[in-house]
Amino acid sequence: MSTQALFPRTFSAFLFDMDGTILSSIAAAEKVWGDWALEHGLDVAAFLPTIHGVRAIETIRKQQLPGIDEEVEAAKILQGEIDYLEGIEPIAGVAKFLAALPRDRWAVVTSATRELAEKRIAAAGLPMPPLMVCGEDVAHGKPAPDCFLLGARKLGVNAADCVVFEDAPAGIAGAEAAGATVVVITATHSHPMDTTNTKVPGYEGLSVAVAADGSLSLLSQD
């Protein structure tokens, strides 16, 4: 088995989405959102694929339901997700991969609120990230690039010099808009994703090399 660079360049930092990228919370999220969809008379099967990778308030607004307070409904969803943490587990190989990174060279960038992110990361048994950008930290959530730009800025680097690890179309679009290099984690995908970005099933085949100047090379085993 040989190891080679996944990209012909080095990077300043790595930015990770949370749900579906460093941990799987699909069962928990779809339980809470499925109950909400049933309550509001939505087609659950058609609705659930739309919830991933975006902020709850934006998912709710897209439904254009008459007579509801969108902020109140988003708060209900958040509390439901905080209370229901069953079935949350890390993506294969991610703990070892994160442990190999310099702590000042990576961050989690998620559409979840900080409270929910901390609960899910703890439930997955993963270490708390040195830096997190969460849904409440930006005015415009994914697919806007704001969260990735902010994450890079907080790390003191340019987004164009970052790898973003993502799994959902909204996050991929936001990362592309930020000018970052994208790696798509497919561990939780039940159907093939149509994307020109590099795809990997998880982190078990990945490693990182840290140069003397702190730059990062993403390596892949084949």
KAKA-V19354 format. One record per backbone hydrogen bond with DSSP energy under -1.0 kcal/mol. NH is the residue of the N-H (numbers start at 0). CO is the residue of the C=O. If there is no record, write none. Layout:
NH,CO
NH,CO
This chain:
3,219
5,217
10,215
11,160
12,160
13,104
14,162
15,106
16,164
19,22
20,17
21,17
22,17
23,88
28,24
29,25
30,26
31,27
32,28
33,29
34,30
35,31
36,32
37,33
38,34
39,35
40,37
41,36
43,41
46,42
47,43
49,46
50,47
58,54
59,55
60,56
61,57
62,59
63,60
72,68
73,69
74,70
75,71
76,72
77,73
78,74
79,75
80,76
81,77
82,78
83,79
87,84
88,23
90,21
93,90
96,92
97,93
98,94
100,97
104,101
106,13
107,130
108,15
109,132
116,112
117,113
118,114
119,115
120,116
121,117
122,118
123,119
124,121
125,120
132,107
134,111
136,133
143,140
148,144
149,145
150,146
151,147
152,148
153,149
154,150
155,152
156,151
160,157
161,158
162,12
163,180
164,14
165,182
171,167
172,168
173,169
174,170
175,171
176,172
177,173
178,175
179,174
180,161
182,163
183,197
184,165
185,199
188,185
194,192
199,183
202,91
205,202
206,218
208,216
210,214
213,210
215,10
216,208
218,206
219,3
220,204
221,1
